[in-house]
Amino acid sequence: MTVRLRDLTPDDSERLLTWRNLPEVARWMYSDHEITRPEHDRWFAGIAGDPTRRYWIIELDGEPVGLANLADITPAHRKAAWAYYLASPAVRGKGVGAFVEVFILDHVFRDLKLNKLCCEVLLENEAVWKMHESFGFQREALWREHIWKGGAPHEVVGLGLLAADWAKVREASVERLRARGFEI
């Protein structure tokens, strides 16, 4: 398996609209409405040239399978937030998410030289917040009734990882991926 993250291009717009409206993707997003073409087009136009955001298409063996992004990149405070999703259920459980995590963490702490990376995960998405914790993220918050989906409140786990924390677990994290056949 070869996983790579490539920069988002205008040709990805249609694919992203489709992915964002897939039930298996939308169930873990904050919004629960169907994203319309005009809404998507405004969002897509807004990310171009925004220095506080960065997007990548996740590819597995040359096929697009998901999206990763950095948001709220704040060099003055040396921090950012991130998220990703795998749109293709067929690739889940193969280590693609773990590969993406290592790629993003290395990019944030080595290339951008930031000190902190944050993320938010719905409490019921236990597999994802536990995966983040396996890479050194620590739970920094539990926001009660933080968002509303389907007419009901949902809790959100706030996680943070410091550069020093990543430095302590990076080699073991990379070795886990190598053991699964990934080249880092």
N, C-alpha and C positions, 0 to 999 in steps of 0.2 A: 504494500500500500504506500502510495506517495501522497502526502498531504502538503498543500501549499496555500498560503494566503496571498492573494493578489489584490492590487488596488481596484476599487470600484470604478466602473466606467458607465457612461450613459447607456450603453447596451444592456446593462443589468437592471434597468428601471422596471421593465415589465415583469421580469422574474421576481424581483423583490416585492412588487405589489401582490403577485400570486402567493408567494411564501408568507407574507405578513398576514394574509387572510386565511391560511390553512388552519383548521381547528387545532391541530397538534402544536402549532407555533403560537397562535393567538391565546391559547389557554394559559400560557405563562407570561404574557405581556400585561401591562397595566390596563390597557384599553380592551374593551370587549365588543366593540362595534365593528361592523365590516368597514374596512378602510376604502373610501371611494377613490376613483381616479383623480378628481381634482385635489383631494386631500393629500394623496400620495405624491402627485406632481409638485405641490407646494413644498412638501417635506424634502423630496429629492432635489429640487432646485435650491432649497435652503442649505443643504449640506455642502454644496460645491463652494470651495474657497473659504470655508469656515475654519479658521485655525484652531478652534476649540474642539473640533471633531475630526475623527479619522475612521474610515470604513474599509473593510476588506471582504472580498468574497472568499469563502473557504472552498477549496477544491480537493476532491479525493480522486486520484488517478485521472486528473484532467477534467473531471465533471464537477460543476458547481453544486455544492450540497448545503451551504449555509452562509451566514453573515457574522462577522465580528466587528466590534467598533469600540473606539475610545470616545468619551464625551467629557465635557467640562475640563478639558486639558488646561491647567492653570500653572504655567511655569513659575509665576511669582510665589506660589505656595507649594510648588513642586508636587502637585497631585493631579489625579485624573480619576475618572470612573470608567467602567467597561461593562460590556455585555456581549453575548453571542447567542446564536441559536443554530441548530442543525435542522434544516427543513426536511431532509430526507430521513424518514424513520429507518430505512435500511442501513444507514451508517451509524446509528446510535449503538453504543456498547462496543465499538471497535477501537476505541482509544483516540478517535478524531478530536473529541472535546478536550482531552488531556493534552494532545499535541498543540491545539489552539491556545490553551492556557499557557503552556511553556513559551510559545512564540510571543504572545502578548506580554507576559511578564518580563521576558528578556528585552523586548522592545521598550517597554516602559522604564525599566530600571537601568539597562545598559545604554540604549540608544538615546532616549529622551532624558536620561539622568534625573528622573523624578524620584521622590522619596516615598510616595504613598499611592496605592491604587485601591479604589473602593468599588463595591458593587452592591446591588440590591436584588434579592431573590424572594419570590413568594414563599412563605413558610411551608406551604404544602409541596413545594418543589424540592423536597428533601435531598433527592439524589444530586441535584446541582449544588446546593449550598454545602453539602458534605464533601463533594468533589473539590470545591474551592478550599475548604478547610484542609483537605489532604495536601494542598499545595502551600500551606502556611497561612492562609487567610484566617483572621480571627473575627468572631462575632463581636461587633461593637454596638449593635442595637437590635432591639426587637420592637418594631413600630406596630402598635396595636391598631387594628381597624384603619390601616394606612391607606388602602385603596378600596374602591367599590367595583365589583364585577358581578354581573348577573343579579344585581339588586341586593348583594350581600357584602359585608365588610370582609377584608382579607388582611392578614398580618404579613409583614415584610421583614426579612432578616437583612440587617445592614452589616456588611463584611468589609474589613480593611486588611491590607497587606503592606508592610513597610519594606523598603529595600533591604534593610538588615535582616528581616525575617526571611525574605526570598534567598538571600545569600546563604543562609543556614540550611535551607532545604533544597536548593537548586540541584545539586549533584545527585541526590537521591531521587528527585523527581525525573531528571533526565535519564537516569539508569532504569527507572520503571518503564519509561517509553522505549528505550533501547531493547529492553527485555521483550517487548511486544513487537519488535521488528522495525521501529521507527528510526530514521537517521536524523540526528539533531546536530 
